[in-house]
Every structure is written in structure tokens, then in C-alpha cells.
Amino acid sequence: QVQFVESGGGLVQPGGSLRLSCAASGFTFSIVAMSWYRQAPGKERELVASITSRDDSTYYAESVKGRFTISRDNAKRTVYLQMNSLKPEDTAVYYCNVGRFEPAYRTWGQGTQVTVSI
């Protein structure tokens, strides 16, 4: 079955960096777009970034443009999110899913907590 395992989160000071990873299984990874979402306390889950399968075209939410970079390794079935210049408002649980602008699966992983605080 479809499975997402996110990792790499943690506590970091403002201005710091983290690299998130999401290992996926249960579908043909190399032919689908992949995306990262986040959900902050009391807020709805939102799309952060996505990457296509054919030409690695990327999309970023305005709030993270210029600070976050999404990438993928098809051989490892893994999608990454490099997060630089982190801000307190980036604090959230981060998830990955299939799709470019909407999640293709109702299945979600456990997510990885990112906390940006002094």
C-alpha cells in the first residue's frame, strides 16, 4: 500500500536550516509529481512546494520562495525539502504526498515536526 515516511525535522533557531526527507513506497515514484505540505497548530494543511517527474519543474508557495528548495532522487524513491533562513512562522508538521497542486492520496505519513524558535 501507499506509504510516506517523513524525517529530518527538529528544533532550530530563526535563520537556521533543515533538510527534510520523505521516503515513499506503494506506487511508481519516478512517474509522479511529489509535493510537500505543512500544517501549523490550528491551521489547515497547506501546499509548500512540488516537483514534477518529467522535467523537475518546481512550484513554491510565496511564503517560502527563495528559502526552500525541493528535489527528488528517483533511485531512492525519496523527495527532499531543503529549508534555509527558517522563520518562526515555518513551525509546523511537514508531510509529503503525490501530486503537483493537490494530494493524490488520502493516506498521509506521520509527518516530521519543524519548530523554529529561539
C-alpha positions as CSV (number, residue, x, y, z in Angstrom):
1,Q,0.0,0.0,0.0
2,V,1.0,3.6,-0.3
3,Q,3.3,4.8,2.4
4,F,5.2,8.0,3.2
5,V,7.9,8.2,5.8
6,E,9.0,11.8,6.6
7,S,12.1,12.6,8.6
8,G,14.6,15.3,9.3
9,G,12.6,17.7,11.4
10,G,13.7,19.3,14.6
11,L,14.2,22.4,16.7
12,V,16.2,25.2,15.0
13,Q,16.8,28.8,15.7
14,P,15.5,31.5,13.4
15,G,17.8,31.8,10.4
16,G,18.8,28.2,10.6
17,S,18.4,25.3,8.1
18,L,17.0,21.8,8.0
19,R,16.7,19.2,5.3
20,L,13.6,17.1,5.3
21,S,13.3,13.7,3.6
22,C,10.3,11.7,2.6
23,A,10.7,8.0,1.5
24,A,7.7,6.8,-0.5
25,S,6.5,3.4,-1.5
26,G,3.5,1.6,-2.9
27,F,3.4,3.4,-6.3
28,T,5.7,4.1,-9.3
29,F,7.6,7.0,-7.8
30,S,9.5,8.0,-10.9
31,I,6.5,9.0,-12.9
32,V,4.6,11.1,-10.5
33,A,4.9,14.6,-9.2
34,M,5.7,14.9,-5.5
35,S,4.9,17.6,-3.0
36,W,5.5,18.9,0.5
37,Y,2.7,20.2,2.7
38,R,2.7,21.6,6.2
39,Q,0.2,22.0,9.0
40,A,0.6,24.5,11.8
41,P,-1.4,24.3,15.0
42,G,-4.9,25.4,14.5
43,K,-4.5,25.9,10.7
44,E,-5.3,23.8,7.7
45,R,-2.7,21.8,5.8
46,E,-1.1,23.9,3.1
47,L,1.0,23.2,0.0
48,V,4.6,24.3,0.4
49,A,6.4,23.0,-2.7
50,S,6.1,20.5,-5.5
51,I,8.3,18.9,-8.2
52,T,7.3,17.2,-11.4
53,S,8.5,13.9,-12.6
54,R,9.4,14.7,-16.2
55,D,11.5,17.9,-16.1
56,D,11.8,18.6,-12.4
57,S,9.7,21.7,-12.7
58,T,9.1,23.2,-9.3
59,Y,6.4,25.2,-7.5
60,Y,6.8,27.1,-4.3
61,A,4.3,28.9,-2.0
62,E,5.0,32.6,-1.9
63,S,5.9,32.3,1.8
64,V,8.8,30.0,1.1
65,K,10.1,31.2,-2.3
66,G,13.8,31.8,-2.2
67,R,14.3,30.0,1.1
68,F,13.2,26.4,0.4
69,T,14.3,24.0,-2.3
70,I,12.5,20.8,-3.3
71,S,14.4,18.0,-5.0
72,R,14.0,14.3,-5.7
73,D,16.0,11.1,-6.1
74,N,14.0,8.6,-8.1
75,A,16.5,5.8,-7.5
76,K,16.0,6.2,-3.7
77,R,12.2,6.9,-4.1
78,T,12.8,10.0,-1.9
79,V,11.8,13.6,-2.1
80,Y,13.7,16.3,-0.1
81,L,13.0,19.8,1.2
82,Q,16.0,22.0,1.9
83,M,14.8,24.8,4.2
84,N,17.1,27.8,4.8
85,S,16.6,31.1,6.6
86,L,13.9,29.5,8.7
87,K,11.3,31.7,10.4
88,P,9.1,31.1,13.4
89,E,6.1,31.0,11.1
90,D,7.6,27.9,9.4
91,T,6.9,26.0,12.5
92,A,4.6,23.1,11.5
93,V,4.3,19.4,10.9
94,Y,5.6,18.7,7.4
95,Y,4.2,16.0,5.2
96,C,4.7,14.7,1.6
97,N,2.3,13.3,-0.9
98,V,1.9,12.6,-4.6
99,G,0.7,15.3,-6.9
100,R,1.7,18.8,-8.0
101,F,-1.0,21.1,-6.6
102,E,-3.4,18.7,-4.7
103,P,-2.6,15.5,-2.8
104,A,-3.3,12.4,-4.8
105,Y,-3.7,10.1,-1.8
106,R,-5.8,10.4,1.3
107,T,-3.0,8.4,3.0
108,W,-0.6,10.6,4.9
109,G,2.6,9.7,6.8
110,Q,3.3,10.6,10.4
111,G,4.9,13.9,9.3
112,T,8.0,15.5,10.8
113,Q,7.8,18.3,13.3
114,V,9.7,21.5,12.5
115,T,10.0,24.0,15.3
116,V,11.7,27.4,14.7
117,S,12.3,29.2,18.0
118,I,14.9,30.9,20.0
